[in-house]
Amino acid sequence: MTMRALLPIAALSLTCASVASARDSGPGPEEDVTPGELIARAERRTTLVDCLLALRALGEIRDRESLREWDVVDALSRLARDGHPRVALAAIESLGALYRFDPTIKTIVRDALVELFDDAARHVLVRRACAIQLGGICKAGEFADRNALRALERGTKPSAGNPPEVCAAALKALGRIGDPVARETIREALASTDPTIRAAALEALVSALKGPSGKKFFDAGLATVLLDLLGDDDLPAGSKSTVAEAIGLIISMKCPIPGAEAPFLRMLRESDDEITVKSALKALALSGSVKAATAFPPVYDRFLPAREGGADAARARVRSMVCAMVGELFLKWAGDPNVPGTTARPLVDMLGKAIMDADRDVVSQAAVALGNLYDKKYDRRKAALFLLALMSAKGVDESVRAFAVGSLEIITGRALGLDVQAWEDWVRDNASLLAARGG
């Protein structure tokens, strides 16, 4: 037997007095044991704790020769079929860990997970764990994974007796895989009356839209569904935020959703709910809406502290989000010849106020956003002056000052460190170089 087939058993160290019997029944923390001994220990199950620790140790093997010599993957596949949910869950987790170490074992792991997931008699947590692992193992477009995709699609159907938790896990897995064959399954789940399933379907849709085949998940019918959900007063704020993100992603792919901007602009004007406002900000930023140039600054002003010197964490989070999304807009517009640099002016002025905000995170986001004005069509001189004002201000946190320096370096192409005077001299001498060009 090779020395590589011997593994440290430190993972099986038991520190709690309540599991002393498990410690006495097997090797101690300083012994070396083979994977075969670990498998035997898991199958023997002198105590449940001993079994679970052995399963965890099997998942931590990082030697391919040992895995093959002792058929560790086959053993874990058998143990994953154990009738005790905790044993099955531990085996499934170890199978996933070994797959991440050695993707060549994919077929064995995937087929075992599909069999377990498809068994309606299995514990709901076991089926949920299988779906989660399948979401990380299967790949869009791979023919060999189609059986797994079909099993996950079956798992999304409440009419087949699947609990909501299983349906939700299957939907999230399908979204993570991002194969367009699941498009109609996810679409159907968006209409579910079960809040758990509907929320999972929205999350799956966003995951799929972010994937390489994201555009294939969109058609005119989806636009109608999403706009209807956005207008549903009974939809929870968290789900509405996910709808907003989905719409923003779709528009960013140049897929038209007529009338999509209007509800988000109205949400910014009328809502005082943090999640609602932040979701509208994100959707408009993802879409690159030019109307955001005039819609975002009033939101920042409206969510200033209710009284001078007051601190309101929710209000600060909204202001921080405004600044972050302004930075995203600058990036979107930089490569768009149809958006003149002057469009950004109201937002740059807003950031000029935000860098003196009382909240450190707001200031940090504003400083970083100003660094996204590196395109020559923007007025980089004004951005540089705002950043210099921040660097010169008293009591500024060093991390915030570092953000300001980083942004100055990006928009000027110079590296002058924390020397404020050097920066001021350079900006003054190169004002024409930093001026906006091309409108």
Secondary structure as a PSIPRED ss2 file (coil, helix, strand):
# PSIPRED VFORMAT (PSIPRED V4.0)

   1 M C   1.000  0.000  0.000
   2 T C   1.000  0.000  0.000
   3 M H   0.000  1.000  0.000
   4 R H   0.000  1.000  0.000
   5 A H   0.000  1.000  0.000
   6 L C   1.000  0.000  0.000
   7 L E   0.000  0.000  1.000
   8 P E   0.000  0.000  1.000
   9 I C   1.000  0.000  0.000
  10 A H   0.000  1.000  0.000
  11 A H   0.000  1.000  0.000
  12 L H   0.000  1.000  0.000
  13 S C   1.000  0.000  0.000
  14 L C   1.000  0.000  0.000
  15 T C   1.000  0.000  0.000
  16 C C   1.000  0.000  0.000
  17 A H   0.000  1.000  0.000
  18 S H   0.000  1.000  0.000
  19 V H   0.000  1.000  0.000
  20 A H   0.000  1.000  0.000
  21 S H   0.000  1.000  0.000
  22 A H   0.000  1.000  0.000
  23 R H   0.000  1.000  0.000
  24 D H   0.000  1.000  0.000
  25 S C   1.000  0.000  0.000
  26 G C   1.000  0.000  0.000
  27 P C   1.000  0.000  0.000
  28 G C   1.000  0.000  0.000
  29 P C   1.000  0.000  0.000
  30 E C   1.000  0.000  0.000
  31 E C   1.000  0.000  0.000
  32 D E   0.000  0.000  1.000
  33 V E   0.000  0.000  1.000
  34 T C   1.000  0.000  0.000
  35 P H   0.000  1.000  0.000
  36 G H   0.000  1.000  0.000
  37 E H   0.000  1.000  0.000
  38 L H   0.000  1.000  0.000
  39 I H   0.000  1.000  0.000
  40 A H   0.000  1.000  0.000
  41 R H   0.000  1.000  0.000
  42 A H   0.000  1.000  0.000
  43 E H   0.000  1.000  0.000
  44 R H   0.000  1.000  0.000
  45 R C   1.000  0.000  0.000
  46 T C   1.000  0.000  0.000
  47 T C   1.000  0.000  0.000
  48 L H   0.000  1.000  0.000
  49 V H   0.000  1.000  0.000
  50 D H   0.000  1.000  0.000
  51 C H   0.000  1.000  0.000
  52 L H   0.000  1.000  0.000
  53 L H   0.000  1.000  0.000
  54 A H   0.000  1.000  0.000
  55 L H   0.000  1.000  0.000
  56 R H   0.000  1.000  0.000
  57 A H   0.000  1.000  0.000
  58 L H   0.000  1.000  0.000
  59 G H   0.000  1.000  0.000
  60 E C   1.000  0.000  0.000
  61 I C   1.000  0.000  0.000
  62 R C   1.000  0.000  0.000
  63 D C   1.000  0.000  0.000
  64 R H   0.000  1.000  0.000
  65 E H   0.000  1.000  0.000
  66 S H   0.000  1.000  0.000
  67 L H   0.000  1.000  0.000
  68 R H   0.000  1.000  0.000
  69 E H   0.000  1.000  0.000
  70 W C   1.000  0.000  0.000
  71 D C   1.000  0.000  0.000
  72 V H   0.000  1.000  0.000
  73 V H   0.000  1.000  0.000
  74 D H   0.000  1.000  0.000
  75 A H   0.000  1.000  0.000
  76 L H   0.000  1.000  0.000
  77 S H   0.000  1.000  0.000
  78 R H   0.000  1.000  0.000
  79 L H   0.000  1.000  0.000
  80 A H   0.000  1.000  0.000
  81 R C   1.000  0.000  0.000
  82 D C   1.000  0.000  0.000
  83 G C   1.000  0.000  0.000
  84 H C   1.000  0.000  0.000
  85 P H   0.000  1.000  0.000
  86 R H   0.000  1.000  0.000
  87 V H   0.000  1.000  0.000
  88 A H   0.000  1.000  0.000
  89 L H   0.000  1.000  0.000
  90 A H   0.000  1.000  0.000
  91 A H   0.000  1.000  0.000
  92 I H   0.000  1.000  0.000
  93 E H   0.000  1.000  0.000
  94 S H   0.000  1.000  0.000
  95 L H   0.000  1.000  0.000
  96 G H   0.000  1.000  0.000
  97 A H   0.000  1.000  0.000
  98 L H   0.000  1.000  0.000
  99 Y H   0.000  1.000  0.000
 100 R H   0.000  1.000  0.000
 101 F H   0.000  1.000  0.000
 102 D C   1.000  0.000  0.000
 103 P H   0.000  1.000  0.000
 104 T H   0.000  1.000  0.000
 105 I H   0.000  1.000  0.000
 106 K H   0.000  1.000  0.000
 107 T H   0.000  1.000  0.000
 108 I H   0.000  1.000  0.000
 109 V H   0.000  1.000  0.000
 110 R H   0.000  1.000  0.000
 111 D H   0.000  1.000  0.000
 112 A H   0.000  1.000  0.000
 113 L H   0.000  1.000  0.000
 114 V H   0.000  1.000  0.000
 115 E H   0.000  1.000  0.000
 116 L H   0.000  1.000  0.000
 117 F H   0.000  1.000  0.000
 118 D H   0.000  1.000  0.000
 119 D C   1.000  0.000  0.000
 120 A C   1.000  0.000  0.000
 121 A C   1.000  0.000  0.000
 122 R C   1.000  0.000  0.000
 123 H C   1.000  0.000  0.000
 124 V H   0.000  1.000  0.000
 125 L H   0.000  1.000  0.000
 126 V H   0.000  1.000  0.000
 127 R H   0.000  1.000  0.000
 128 R H   0.000  1.000  0.000
 129 A H   0.000  1.000  0.000
 130 C H   0.000  1.000  0.000
 131 A H   0.000  1.000  0.000
 132 I H   0.000  1.000  0.000
 133 Q H   0.000  1.000  0.000
 134 L H   0.000  1.000  0.000
 135 G H   0.000  1.000  0.000
 136 G H   0.000  1.000  0.000
 137 I H   0.000  1.000  0.000
 138 C C   1.000  0.000  0.000
 139 K C   1.000  0.000  0.000
 140 A C   1.000  0.000  0.000
 141 G C   1.000  0.000  0.000
 142 E C   1.000  0.000  0.000
 143 F H   0.000  1.000  0.000
 144 A H   0.000  1.000  0.000
 145 D H   0.000  1.000  0.000
 146 R H   0.000  1.000  0.000
 147 N H   0.000  1.000  0.000
 148 A H   0.000  1.000  0.000
 149 L H   0.000  1.000  0.000
 150 R H   0.000  1.000  0.000
 151 A H   0.000  1.000  0.000
 152 L H   0.000  1.000  0.000
 153 E H   0.000  1.000  0.000
 154 R H   0.000  1.000  0.000
 155 G H   0.000  1.000  0.000
 156 T C   1.000  0.000  0.000
 157 K C   1.000  0.000  0.000
 158 P H   0.000  1.000  0.000
 159 S H   0.000  1.000  0.000
 160 A H   0.000  1.000  0.000
 161 G C   1.000  0.000  0.000
 162 N C   1.000  0.000  0.000
 163 P C   1.000  0.000  0.000
 164 P H   0.000  1.000  0.000
 165 E H   0.000  1.000  0.000
 166 V H   0.000  1.000  0.000
 167 C H   0.000  1.000  0.000
 168 A H   0.000  1.000  0.000
 169 A H   0.000  1.000  0.000
 170 A H   0.000  1.000  0.000
 171 L H   0.000  1.000  0.000
 172 K H   0.000  1.000  0.000
 173 A H   0.000  1.000  0.000
 174 L H   0.000  1.000  0.000
 175 G H   0.000  1.000  0.000
 176 R H   0.000  1.000  0.000
 177 I H   0.000  1.000  0.000
 178 G C   1.000  0.000  0.000
 179 D C   1.000  0.000  0.000
 180 P H   0.000  1.000  0.000
 181 V H   0.000  1.000  0.000
 182 A H   0.000  1.000  0.000
 183 R H   0.000  1.000  0.000
 184 E H   0.000  1.000  0.000
 185 T H   0.000  1.000  0.000
 186 I H   0.000  1.000  0.000
 187 R H   0.000  1.000  0.000
 188 E H   0.000  1.000  0.000
 189 A H   0.000  1.000  0.000
 190 L H   0.000  1.000  0.000
 191 A C   1.000  0.000  0.000
 192 S C   1.000  0.000  0.000
 193 T C   1.000  0.000  0.000
 194 D C   1.000  0.000  0.000
 195 P H   0.000  1.000  0.000
 196 T H   0.000  1.000  0.000
 197 I H   0.000  1.000  0.000
 198 R H   0.000  1.000  0.000
 199 A H   0.000  1.000  0.000
 200 A H   0.000  1.000  0.000
 201 A H   0.000  1.000  0.000
 202 L H   0.000  1.000  0.000
 203 E H   0.000  1.000  0.000
 204 A H   0.000  1.000  0.000
 205 L H   0.000  1.000  0.000
 206 V H   0.000  1.000  0.000
 207 S H   0.000  1.000  0.000
 208 A H   0.000  1.000  0.000
 209 L H   0.000  1.000  0.000
 210 K H   0.000  1.000  0.000
 211 G C   1.000  0.000  0.000
 212 P C   1.000  0.000  0.000
 213 S C   1.000  0.000  0.000
 214 G H   0.000  1.000  0.000
 215 K H   0.000  1.000  0.000
 216 K H   0.000  1.000  0.000
 217 F H   0.000  1.000  0.000
 218 F C   1.000  0.000  0.000
 219 D C   1.000  0.000  0.000
 220 A H   0.000  1.000  0.000
 221 G H   0.000  1.000  0.000
 222 L H   0.000  1.000  0.000
 223 A H   0.000  1.000  0.000
 224 T H   0.000  1.000  0.000
 225 V H   0.000  1.000  0.000
 226 L H   0.000  1.000  0.000
 227 L H   0.000  1.000  0.000
 228 D H   0.000  1.000  0.000
 229 L H   0.000  1.000  0.000
 230 L H   0.000  1.000  0.000
 231 G C   1.000  0.000  0.000
 232 D C   1.000  0.000  0.000
 233 D C   1.000  0.000  0.000
 234 D C   1.000  0.000  0.000
 235 L C   1.000  0.000  0.000
 236 P C   1.000  0.000  0.000
 237 A H   0.000  1.000  0.000
 238 G H   0.000  1.000  0.000
 239 S H   0.000  1.000  0.000
 240 K H   0.000  1.000  0.000
 241 S H   0.000  1.000  0.000
 242 T H   0.000  1.000  0.000
 243 V H   0.000  1.000  0.000
 244 A H   0.000  1.000  0.000
 245 E H   0.000  1.000  0.000
 246 A H   0.000  1.000  0.000
 247 I H   0.000  1.000  0.000
 248 G H   0.000  1.000  0.000
 249 L H   0.000  1.000  0.000
 250 I H   0.000  1.000  0.000
 251 I H   0.000  1.000  0.000
 252 S H   0.000  1.000  0.000
 253 M C   1.000  0.000  0.000
 254 K C   1.000  0.000  0.000
 255 C C   1.000  0.000  0.000
 256 P C   1.000  0.000  0.000
 257 I C   1.000  0.000  0.000
 258 P C   1.000  0.000  0.000
 259 G C   1.000  0.000  0.000
 260 A C   1.000  0.000  0.000
 261 E H   0.000  1.000  0.000
 262 A H   0.000  1.000  0.000
 263 P H   0.000  1.000  0.000
 264 F H   0.000  1.000  0.000
 265 L H   0.000  1.000  0.000
 266 R H   0.000  1.000  0.000
 267 M H   0.000  1.000  0.000
 268 L H   0.000  1.000  0.000
 269 R H   0.000  1.000  0.000
 270 E H   0.000  1.000  0.000
 271 S C   1.000  0.000  0.000
 272 D C   1.000  0.000  0.000
 273 D C   1.000  0.000  0.000
 274 E H   0.000  1.000  0.000
 275 I H   0.000  1.000  0.000
 276 T H   0.000  1.000  0.000
 277 V H   0.000  1.000  0.000
 278 K H   0.000  1.000  0.000
 279 S H   0.000  1.000  0.000
 280 A H   0.000  1.000  0.000
 281 L H   0.000  1.000  0.000
 282 K H   0.000  1.000  0.000
 283 A H   0.000  1.000  0.000
 284 L H   0.000  1.000  0.000
 285 A H   0.000  1.000  0.000
 286 L H   0.000  1.000  0.000
 287 S H   0.000  1.000  0.000
 288 G C   1.000  0.000  0.000
 289 S C   1.000  0.000  0.000
 290 V C   1.000  0.000  0.000
 291 K C   1.000  0.000  0.000
 292 A H   0.000  1.000  0.000
 293 A H   0.000  1.000  0.000
 294 T H   0.000  1.000  0.000
 295 A H   0.000  1.000  0.000
 296 F H   0.000  1.000  0.000
 297 P H   0.000  1.000  0.000
 298 P H   0.000  1.000  0.000
 299 V H   0.000  1.000  0.000
 300 Y H   0.000  1.000  0.000
 301 D H   0.000  1.000  0.000
 302 R H   0.000  1.000  0.000
 303 F C   1.000  0.000  0.000
 304 L C   1.000  0.000  0.000
 305 P C   1.000  0.000  0.000
 306 A C   1.000  0.000  0.000
 307 R C   1.000  0.000  0.000
 308 E C   1.000  0.000  0.000
 309 G C   1.000  0.000  0.000
 310 G C   1.000  0.000  0.000
 311 A C   1.000  0.000  0.000
 312 D C   1.000  0.000  0.000
 313 A H   0.000  1.000  0.000
 314 A H   0.000  1.000  0.000
 315 R H   0.000  1.000  0.000
 316 A H   0.000  1.000  0.000
 317 R H   0.000  1.000  0.000
 318 V H   0.000  1.000  0.000
 319 R H   0.000  1.000  0.000
 320 S H   0.000  1.000  0.000
 321 M H   0.000  1.000  0.000
 322 V H   0.000  1.000  0.000
 323 C H   0.000  1.000  0.000
 324 A H   0.000  1.000  0.000
 325 M H   0.000  1.000  0.000
 326 V H   0.000  1.000  0.000
 327 G H   0.000  1.000  0.000
 328 E H   0.000  1.000  0.000
 329 L H   0.000  1.000  0.000
 330 F H   0.000  1.000  0.000
 331 L H   0.000  1.000  0.000
 332 K H   0.000  1.000  0.000
 333 W H   0.000  1.000  0.000
 334 A H   0.000  1.000  0.000
 335 G C   1.000  0.000  0.000
 336 D C   1.000  0.000  0.000
 337 P C   1.000  0.000  0.000
 338 N C   1.000  0.000  0.000
 339 V C   1.000  0.000  0.000
 340 P C   1.000  0.000  0.000
 341 G H   0.000  1.000  0.000
 342 T H   0.000  1.000  0.000
 343 T H   0.000  1.000  0.000
 344 A H   0.000  1.000  0.000
 345 R H   0.000  1.000  0.000
 346 P H   0.000  1.000  0.000
 347 L H   0.000  1.000  0.000
 348 V H   0.000  1.000  0.000
 349 D H   0.000  1.000  0.000
 350 M H   0.000  1.000  0.000
 351 L H   0.000  1.000  0.000
 352 G H   0.000  1.000  0.000
 353 K H   0.000  1.000  0.000
 354 A H   0.000  1.000  0.000
 355 I C   1.000  0.000  0.000
 356 M C   1.000  0.000  0.000
 357 D C   1.000  0.000  0.000
 358 A C   1.000  0.000  0.000
 359 D C   1.000  0.000  0.000
 360 R H   0.000  1.000  0.000
 361 D H   0.000  1.000  0.000
 362 V H   0.000  1.000  0.000
 363 V H   0.000  1.000  0.000
 364 S H   0.000  1.000  0.000
 365 Q H   0.000  1.000  0.000
 366 A H   0.000  1.000  0.000
 367 A H   0.000  1.000  0.000
 368 V H   0.000  1.000  0.000
 369 A H   0.000  1.000  0.000
 370 L H   0.000  1.000  0.000
 371 G C   1.000  0.000  0.000
 372 N C   1.000  0.000  0.000
 373 L C   1.000  0.000  0.000
 374 Y C   1.000  0.000  0.000
 375 D C   1.000  0.000  0.000
 376 K C   1.000  0.000  0.000
 377 K C   1.000  0.000  0.000
 378 Y C   1.000  0.000  0.000
 379 D C   1.000  0.000  0.000
 380 R H   0.000  1.000  0.000
 381 R H   0.000  1.000  0.000
 382 K H   0.000  1.000  0.000
 383 A H   0.000  1.000  0.000
 384 A H   0.000  1.000  0.000
 385 L H   0.000  1.000  0.000
 386 F H   0.000  1.000  0.000
 387 L H   0.000  1.000  0.000
 388 L H   0.000  1.000  0.000
 389 A H   0.000  1.000  0.000
 390 L H   0.000  1.000  0.000
 391 M H   0.000  1.000  0.000
 392 S H   0.000  1.000  0.000
 393 A C   1.000  0.000  0.000
 394 K C   1.000  0.000  0.000
 395 G C   1.000  0.000  0.000
 396 V C   1.000  0.000  0.000
 397 D C   1.000  0.000  0.000
 398 E H   0.000  1.000  0.000
 399 S H   0.000  1.000  0.000
 400 V H   0.000  1.000  0.000
 401 R H   0.000  1.000  0.000
 402 A H   0.000  1.000  0.000
 403 F H   0.000  1.000  0.000
 404 A H   0.000  1.000  0.000
 405 V H   0.000  1.000  0.000
 406 G H   0.000  1.000  0.000
 407 S H   0.000  1.000  0.000
 408 L H   0.000  1.000  0.000
 409 E H   0.000  1.000  0.000
 410 I H   0.000  1.000  0.000
 411 I H   0.000  1.000  0.000
 412 T H   0.000  1.000  0.000
 413 G C   1.000  0.000  0.000
 414 R C   1.000  0.000  0.000
 415 A C   1.000  0.000  0.000
 416 L C   1.000  0.000  0.000
 417 G C   1.000  0.000  0.000
 418 L C   1.000  0.000  0.000
 419 D C   1.000  0.000  0.000
 420 V H   0.000  1.000  0.000
 421 Q H   0.000  1.000  0.000
 422 A H   0.000  1.000  0.000
 423 W H   0.000  1.000  0.000
 424 E H   0.000  1.000  0.000
 425 D H   0.000  1.000  0.000
 426 W H   0.000  1.000  0.000
 427 V H   0.000  1.000  0.000
 428 R H   0.000  1.000  0.000
 429 D H   0.000  1.000  0.000
 430 N C   1.000  0.000  0.000
 431 A H   0.000  1.000  0.000
 432 S H   0.000  1.000  0.000
 433 L H   0.000  1.000  0.000
 434 L H   0.000  1.000  0.000
 435 A C   1.000  0.000  0.000
 436 A C   1.000  0.000  0.000
 437 R C   1.000  0.000  0.000
 438 G C   1.000  0.000  0.000
 439 G C   1.000  0.000  0.000
